[in-house]
Amino acid sequence: MSNIGGDDGTEIENGKQELGIRSMLSNEVPYDEWTLLHVSGQRPSARYKHAAEVINEKLYVIGGSRYGRYISDIQVLNLVSSTWSGIKLNQNPNNDESNGRLQDMLPAIAGHSLIKWKDVLLVVAGNPKDSIDTVSVWTIDPTTDNCVAVKTSGKIPIARGGQSVTLVGSKLIMFGGEDNRRKVLNDIHILDLETMSWDAIETSKNTPGPRFDHTASSYEDRYLLIFGGSSHSACFSDLHILDLYTMDWSKAQVEGHVINPRAGHACIVVDGIMYIVGGGDNKSGAFETIKLNMSKLIWSVTTKVSQRHPLASEGLSLCLAEIDGVNFFIAFGGYNGKYHNEVFVLKPKPSGPLAPPRRILQSSAAAAAAASVTVAYALASVENEKVSSTQVTDKNANEIKSEKSSHNNIEFTMEKKLDQSILDDIRNANHRLVDELKELCNSHGELSMELESVQAQLESERSRCSKLELQVEDIKKKLESQHLIEAELEILRHGNSSSHDHPDAKMQKSGVWNWMSGAV
């Protein structure tokens, strides 16, 4: 890992001075490697569960949590000069309070989402300092620093934090989260940004389990991909896909690198590649920066950091910035036993030509079959054209014969490619089945060992219970003999009491003995 810039955001090397993030534009700076950015100005306090977004070459960091306290400030990093500064929001003077007072000024908040929409920033949901009943939405205008609480309508969802909010067209899609009563959710709500109206969406039965601190991203404005997250008892590494046309869920069959469960990670999408940074499983932080080819559903590792690195944290933020036509990832904050406020930058390696968009919920074999039907239809059309051309002159007939031979070659080549594609899909499916079978065998072996262990424990408990039963019987016998002893003792006590009730008899007996002895 390298550092760029000095404390004033510059670096002097070989007599050349470079400013801020622009120093990473050099070809000497490697791709896919995280770099610590030295900044100037008053740094924000360390935090996690904040929200961040880039607009106008500035990184906006809003809210967050630190030592259990919610944060209300807004910090801005100028990415060109690498300088931090704080801003103070202005309350909208045109606020309409006729239908009840709206809280314009943004409260201290954590677990919220920040979305760039046109020329403004939208703060959505989250856990404010003062509990609320439903999801709130605020807009922040970066040019005027005005903050407005947006009045929404429709089926407004209950308040929550740790949800995902994804911009698809002119709509925000919100999934999951944790409500004020710590109930973990898996519902879908959509906010139309043109009308500011909420709608609750009914989906298929294959809905992902309730979760929070997950990530969501869209692909081709049709598919919503949900990755990771946690419940109160476990973290996840699964990937679920929602078809926004049919509202059907599907659990993705992914390939490539095996991904560890994680929550509190951050996500960003560039050119059909979904990048995941940070997160953890309540035991350790995730130190790998991973990526998913969204068209092929293949995981791979981009880069790694050390296990105690600030990027191996939960609750960090990740944003995309474009400087002079070059993409950069900007990561900030997080918690891994320590709160962080460093800024890290990565220049992703440009991806090669991507596969054309395809319906990712559809299997490759089905796609190949559909392509085969399309090709067959096209070939049939060509054949019809050739039949209609048989009435031309002999010269044209020879040309048609030559064209037919050419089309036959094309048809054979395309059929061969389709057959090979289908064969590859079948092989891949067989490999997946073999892997699943191995996994089932391993699970069966583990369950068998666990069963044997439980049976051994059960036998031990039975033996212990038998010994306890014998001890109980022995104690019962001792108790019975104890009752007999108590009865005899009671009789003796009763006899002793009777002797004390006749003192004159003792005195008379004493007098007779005295008389007989001549004492009287």
C-alpha positions in Angstrom: 0.0 0.0 0.0 1.3 3.4 -0.9 0.6 7.0 0.3 0.0 10.0 -1.9 0.2 13.6 -1.0 1.6 15.3 2.0 -0.2 16.9 4.9 -1.2 19.7 2.6 -2.4 17.3 0.0 0.8 17.5 -2.2 3.8 15.4 -2.8 7.2 16.5 -4.0 9.0 13.9 -6.0 12.0 14.5 -8.3 11.2 18.2 -8.1 7.7 17.8 -9.3 4.7 18.8 -7.2 1.4 17.0 -7.6 -1.9 17.9 -6.0 -4.3 15.6 -4.2 -6.0 12.7 -5.9 -4.7 13.8 -9.3 -1.4 12.3 -8.5 -3.0 8.9 -9.0 -3.6 9.7 -12.6 0.0 8.8 -13.3 0.7 5.5 -15.0 3.2 4.8 -12.2 0.4 4.4 -9.7 -0.7 0.7 -9.9 -4.3 -0.3 -10.6 -6.4 -2.2 -8.0 -4.3 -1.2 -5.0 -5.6 0.8 -2.1 -3.7 4.0 -1.3 -3.9 6.2 1.8 -4.8 9.7 0.9 -3.1 12.4 3.0 -5.4 15.3 3.5 -5.4 18.8 4.9 -8.0 20.7 6.9 -9.8 19.6 10.0 -10.4 15.9 9.8 -13.9 14.6 10.6 -14.2 12.6 13.8 -13.8 8.8 13.4 -17.1 7.0 12.9 -19.1 4.2 11.3 -22.6 3.6 10.0 -22.4 7.0 8.3 -23.4 7.7 4.7 -21.3 9.2 1.9 -21.7 10.3 -1.7 -19.7 12.1 -4.3 -21.1 15.1 -6.2 -19.3 17.9 -8.1 -15.9 16.2 -7.2 -16.6 16.5 -3.5 -17.1 13.7 -1.0 -20.0 14.4 1.4 -20.0 12.4 4.7 -23.2 12.7 6.7 -23.9 11.5 10.3 -22.8 8.2 11.7 -22.2 6.7 15.1 -19.3 6.7 17.6 -19.2 5.1 21.0 -23.0 4.7 20.9 -23.7 8.4 20.1 -25.2 9.5 16.9 -23.4 12.2 14.9 -25.2 15.2 13.2 -22.4 16.9 11.3 -21.8 17.1 7.5 -18.2 16.9 6.4 -17.0 17.6 2.8 -13.7 16.5 1.2 -12.7 18.4 -1.9 -11.2 15.6 -4.0 -9.2 17.9 -6.2 -7.4 19.7 -3.3 -7.7 16.8 -0.7 -9.0 19.3 1.8 -11.7 18.7 4.5 -14.2 21.3 5.6 -17.5 21.2 7.5 -20.7 22.8 6.3 -23.8 24.1 8.2 -27.1 23.4 6.7 -29.7 26.1 6.1 -33.3 25.5 7.0 -35.6 26.0 4.0 -37.4 29.3 4.5 -40.3 28.2 2.2 -41.2 25.2 4.4 -45.0 24.7 4.4 -46.2 23.8 7.9 -49.9 24.0 7.1 -50.3 20.2 7.4 -48.1 19.8 10.4 -44.6 20.8 11.2 -41.8 19.2 9.2 -38.4 18.8 10.8 -36.2 20.4 8.1 -32.8 20.3 9.8 -31.2 16.9 9.6 -31.0 15.3 13.0 -28.1 13.2 14.4 -28.6 9.9 12.5 -26.9 6.6 11.7 -27.7 3.6 9.6 -29.2 5.8 6.9 -28.7 5.8 3.1 -27.4 8.7 0.9 -28.4 8.8 -2.8 -27.4 11.3 -5.5 -30.5 12.3 -7.5 -30.1 14.9 -10.2 -28.4 17.9 -8.5 -29.3 17.1 -4.9 -28.5 14.5 -2.2 -31.3 12.4 -0.7 -31.0 11.1 2.9 -33.3 8.2 3.3 -34.4 6.2 6.5 -31.9 5.5 9.3 -32.0 5.7 13.0 -32.2 9.4 14.2 -31.5 10.4 17.8 -35.2 10.8 18.5 -37.2 7.8 17.5 -39.7 8.1 14.6 -42.5 5.8 13.4 -42.0 6.0 9.6 -39.2 6.4 7.1 -38.1 10.0 6.6 -36.6 11.6 3.5 -34.5 14.8 3.4 -33.0 16.6 0.5 -29.7 18.6 0.6 -28.8 21.1 -2.1 -25.0 21.2 -2.3 -25.0 24.6 -4.1 -27.0 26.4 -1.3 -26.6 24.0 1.6 -30.4 24.0 2.1 -31.9 21.0 3.8 -35.6 20.1 3.3 -37.6 17.4 4.9 -39.6 15.8 2.1 -43.3 15.1 2.6 -44.0 11.7 1.1 -47.3 9.9 0.6 -48.6 6.4 -0.1 -47.7 3.3 1.8 -44.9 4.8 3.9 -42.7 2.1 5.4 -42.0 1.8 9.1 -38.8 3.5 10.3 -35.6 1.4 10.1 -31.8 1.4 9.9 -29.3 -0.8 8.1 -31.5 -1.0 5.0 -30.4 -0.9 1.4 -31.6 1.9 -1.0 -30.9 1.6 -4.7 -31.6 4.1 -7.4 -33.2 2.5 -10.5 -34.3 5.1 -13.0 -36.4 7.6 -11.1 -37.3 5.2 -8.3 -35.7 4.2 -5.0 -35.9 0.6 -4.1 -35.6 -0.1 -0.4 -35.0 -3.6 1.0 -34.8 -5.0 4.5 -33.2 -3.3 7.6 -34.0 -3.3 11.3 -36.9 -1.4 12.8 -37.0 0.5 16.1 -38.0 -2.7 18.0 -35.0 -4.6 16.6 -37.2 -6.6 14.3 -35.2 -7.6 11.2 -37.1 -7.0 7.9 -37.1 -8.4 4.4 -39.8 -6.2 2.7 -39.6 -4.3 -0.5 -40.8 -0.6 -0.8 -40.4 1.7 -3.8 -40.4 5.5 -3.7 -41.3 7.3 -6.9 -39.0 10.3 -6.9 -41.2 12.2 -9.4 -44.3 12.0 -7.2 -42.7 11.2 -3.8 -45.1 8.4 -3.2 -44.3 5.1 -1.5 -45.6 1.7 -2.6 -45.3 -1.7 -0.8 -44.4 -4.5 -3.3 -45.5 -8.1 -3.1 -42.9 -10.5 -4.4 -42.6 -14.2 -5.0 -42.2 -16.8 -2.2 -38.4 -17.1 -2.7 -37.8 -13.8 -0.7 -34.4 -13.7 1.0 -34.3 -14.1 4.8 -34.7 -10.9 6.9 -31.4 -9.0 7.1 -29.7 -5.7 7.7 -26.3 -4.2 7.0 -26.4 -5.8 3.5 -25.8 -4.2 0.2 -27.9 -3.9 -3.0 -27.1 -2.9 -6.5 -28.9 -2.9 -9.9 -28.0 -4.5 -13.2 -29.3 -3.2 -16.5 -32.0 -1.4 -14.6 -33.9 -4.7 -14.4 -32.3 -6.8 -11.7 -31.7 -6.0 -8.0 -28.9 -7.9 -6.4 -28.8 -8.4 -2.6 -25.6 -9.6 -1.1 -24.7 -10.6 2.5 -25.9 -8.9 5.6 -26.9 -10.3 9.0 -29.7 -11.3 11.3 -29.3 -11.3 15.1 -27.8 -14.7 15.0 -25.8 -15.1 11.7 -24.0 -13.3 8.9 -24.7 -14.2 5.2 -22.7 -14.6 2.0 -25.6 -15.5 -0.3 -26.6 -13.5 -3.4 -30.3 -13.0 -4.2 -31.7 -11.5 -7.4 -35.0 -9.7 -7.9 -36.4 -9.4 -11.4 -38.0 -5.9 -11.3 -40.2 -6.8 -14.3 -41.8 -9.8 -12.8 -41.0 -9.2 -9.1 -39.7 -12.8 -8.8 -36.8 -13.6 -6.4 -34.1 -16.1 -7.2 -31.1 -17.3 -5.3 -28.1 -16.9 -7.6 -25.9 -19.8 -8.5 -22.5 -18.2 -8.4 -19.1 -19.4 -9.4 -15.5 -18.5 -8.7 -13.9 -17.5 -5.4 -15.6 -18.7 -2.3 -16.9 -15.7 -0.4 -17.0 -15.5 3.4 -20.1 -14.3 5.2 -20.1 -10.6 6.0 -22.2 -7.6 7.1 -21.6 -3.9 7.3 -19.6 -4.0 4.0 -19.9 -1.4 1.2 -20.7 -1.9 -2.5 -20.2 -0.1 -5.8 -20.9 -1.0 -9.4 -18.7 0.0 -12.4 -19.2 -1.3 -15.9 -21.2 -4.3 -14.9 -18.7 -5.3 -12.1 -19.9 -5.2 -8.5 -17.1 -4.4 -6.0 -17.4 -5.3 -2.3 -15.2 -3.7 0.4 -14.9 -4.4 4.1 -17.6 -5.9 6.4 -17.2 -8.6 9.0 -18.8 -11.6 10.7 -18.6 -10.4 14.3 -15.3 -12.3 14.7 -13.0 -10.6 12.2 -13.1 -8.0 9.4 -13.2 -9.0 5.7 -9.8 -8.0 4.3 -10.4 -8.9 0.7 -11.8 -6.5 -1.9 -13.9 -8.8 -4.1 -15.8 -8.3 -7.3 -18.6 -10.0 -9.1 -19.0 -10.2 -12.8 -22.7 -9.4 -12.9 -23.4 -10.9 -16.3 -21.6 -14.2 -15.6 -22.2 -14.3 -11.8 -18.5 -15.1 -11.1 -16.7 -13.9 -8.0 -13.0 -13.0 -7.9 -10.6 -11.1 -5.6 -9.3 -7.7 -6.6 -6.9 -7.0 -3.8 -6.2 -7.6 -0.1 -5.2 -5.7 2.9 -4.0 -6.8 6.4 -6.6 -8.2 8.8 -6.3 -5.1 11.2 -6.3 -2.6 8.3 -8.9 0.2 8.5 -10.6 -1.1 5.4 -11.2 -4.5 7.1 -14.0 -2.7 9.0 -17.8 -2.7 9.3 -19.9 0.3 8.6 -17.5 2.0 6.2 -18.6 3.9 3.1 -17.5 3.5 -0.5 -18.1 6.0 -3.3 -17.3 6.3 -7.0 -15.5 9.5 -8.2 -14.5 10.4 -11.8 -11.6 12.7 -12.0 -10.4 13.8 -15.5 -12.3 10.8 -17.0 -10.7 8.2 -14.6 -12.7 6.3 -12.1 -11.6 6.1 -8.5 -13.0 4.4 -5.4 -13.1 6.5 -2.3 -13.4 4.6 1.1 -13.9 6.4 4.4 -14.5 5.4 8.1 -15.5 2.1 9.6 -15.0 0.2 12.9 -13.0 -3.0 13.6 -12.3 -2.5 17.3 -11.3 1.0 16.5 -13.1 3.9 14.9 -11.5 5.2 11.7 -11.5 8.5 9.8 -8.9 7.7 7.1 -9.5 8.2 3.4 -8.4 5.4 1.0 -8.4 5.6 -2.8 -8.2 2.8 -5.4 -7.9 3.1 -9.1 -9.8 0.1 -10.6 -8.3 -1.5 -13.6 -10.5 -0.9 -16.7 -12.4 -4.0 -17.6 -12.1 -5.5 -21.0 -15.1 -5.9 -23.4 -18.0 -7.2 -21.4 -20.4 -9.9 -22.5 -23.7 -8.5 -23.9 -26.4 -8.0 -21.2 -28.5 -11.1 -20.7 -31.3 -12.2 -18.6 -29.3 -13.4 -15.6 -32.1 -15.3 -14.0 -32.3 -17.5 -17.1 -29.9 -20.4 -17.4 -27.2 -20.3 -20.1 -28.7 -23.5 -21.7 -32.0 -21.8 -22.0 -30.4 -18.7 -23.5 -28.6 -20.9 -26.0 -31.8 -22.6 -26.9 -33.5 -19.3 -27.4 -30.7 -18.2 -29.7 -31.0 -21.4 -31.6 -34.7 -20.7 -32.3 -33.8 -17.2 -33.5 -31.1 -18.6 -35.8 -33.5 -21.2 -37.1 -36.1 -18.6 -37.9 -33.5 -16.5 -39.7 -32.3 -19.5 -41.7 -35.9 -20.3 -42.6 -36.4 -16.8 -43.9 -33.3 -17.1 -46.0 -34.5 -20.4 -47.4 -37.9 -18.8 -48.4 -36.0 -16.1 -50.2 -34.0 -18.6 -52.1 -37.1 -20.5 -53.2 -38.7 -17.4 -54.6 -35.5 -16.7 -56.5 -35.5 -20.0 -58.5 -37.4 -18.4 -61.3 -34.7 -16.0 -62.4 -32.1 -16.6 -65.2 -29.6 -19.4 -65.2 -26.9 -17.0 -64.3 -28.8 -15.9 -61.2 -29.6 -19.5 -60.4 -25.8 -20.2 -60.2 -25.4 -17.3 -58.0 -28.2 -18.5 -55.7 -26.6 -22.0 -55.6 -23.3 -20.4 -54.5 -25.2 -18.3 -51.9 -27.0 -21.4 -50.7 -23.7 -23.2 -50.2 -22.4 -20.1 -48.3 -25.5 -20.1 -46.1 -25.1 -23.8 -45.5 -21.6 -23.2 -44.2 -22.8 -20.4 -42.0 -25.6 -22.5 -40.7 -23.2 -25.4 -39.9 -20.8 -23.0 -38.2 -23.6 -21.5 -36.1 -25.1 -24.8 -35.2 -21.6 -26.0 -34.2 -21.1 -23.0 -31.9 -24.5 -23.4 -30.4 -23.9 -27.1 -29.8 -20.6 -26.3 -28.2 -22.2 -23.6 -26.0 -24.9 -26.0 -24.9 -22.3 -28.7 -24.2 -20.3 -26.2 -22.1 -23.4 -25.3 -20.2 -24.1 -29.0 -19.5 -20.6 -29.5 -18.4 -20.8 -26.5 -16.1 -24.1 -27.8 -14.7 -22.5 -31.2 -14.1 -19.6 -29.6 -12.3 -22.0 -27.6 -10.1 -24.0 -30.8 -9.3 -20.7 -32.6 -8.5 -19.8 -29.8 -6.1 -23.2 -29.8 -4.5 -23.0 -33.6 -4.1 -19.6 -33.3 -2.5 -21.0 -30.6 -0.2 -23.9 -32.9 0.7 -21.6 -35.8 1.4 -19.5 -33.6 3.6 -22.6 -32.4 5.4 -23.8 -35.9 5.8 -20.5 -37.0 7.3 -20.5 -34.0 9.7 -24.1 -34.8 10.7 -23.2 -38.5 11.2 -20.3 -37.5 13.5 -22.6 -35.1 15.3 -25.2 -37.8 15.7 -22.7 -40.2 17.1 -21.5 -37.6 19.6 -25.1 -36.9 20.6 -25.8 -40.6 21.0 -22.7 -41.0 23.2 -23.8 -38.0 25.3 -27.3 -39.6 25.6 -25.9 -42.9 26.8 -23.8 -41.1 29.3 -26.8 -39.2 30.5 -28.8 -42.5 30.8 -26.0 -44.0 32.9 -26.0 -40.9 35.1 -29.7 -41.0 35.5 -29.6 -44.7 36.5 -27.0 -43.9 39.2 -29.2 -41.0 40.4 -32.2 -43.3 40.6 -30.2 -45.7 42.9 -29.2 -42.8 45.0 -32.8 -41.7 45.3 -33.9 -45.1 46.4 -31.1 -45.3 49.0 -32.2 -41.9 50.3 -35.8 -43.0 50.5 -34.8 -46.0 52.7 -32.8 -43.7 55.0 -35.8 -41.4 55.2 -38.1 -44.3 56.2 -35.7 -45.4 59.0 -35.5 -41.7 60.0 -39.3 -41.7 60.5 -39.0 -44.7 62.9 -36.3 -43.0 64.9 -38.4 -39.9 65.1 -41.5 -41.9 66.4 -39.4 -43.6 69.1 -38.0 -40.2 70.1 -41.5 -38.8 70.3 -42.5 -41.7 72.7 -39.5 -41.0 74.9 -40.3 -37.3 75.0 -43.9 -38.1 76.0 -42.7 -40.4 78.8 -40.4 -37.8 80.1 -43.1 -35.2 80.0 -45.4 -37.5 82.2 -42.8 -37.8 84.9 -42.6 -34.1 85.2 -46.4 -33.8 85.6 -46.3 -35.6 89.1 -43.8 -34.0 91.4 -45.7 -35.0 94.7 -45.0 -38.6 94.0 -41.3 -37.9 94.0 -41.6 -36.0 97.3 -43.7 -38.8 99.0 -41.2 -41.4 97.9 -38.4 -39.3 99.3 -40.3 -39.0 102.7 -40.9 -42.7 103.1 -37.2 -43.5 102.5 -36.3 -40.9 105.0 -38.7 -42.5 107.6 -37.3 -45.9 106.9 -33.8 -44.7 107.4 -34.8 -43.1 110.8 -34.2 -39.6 109.6 -37.6 -38.6 110.9 
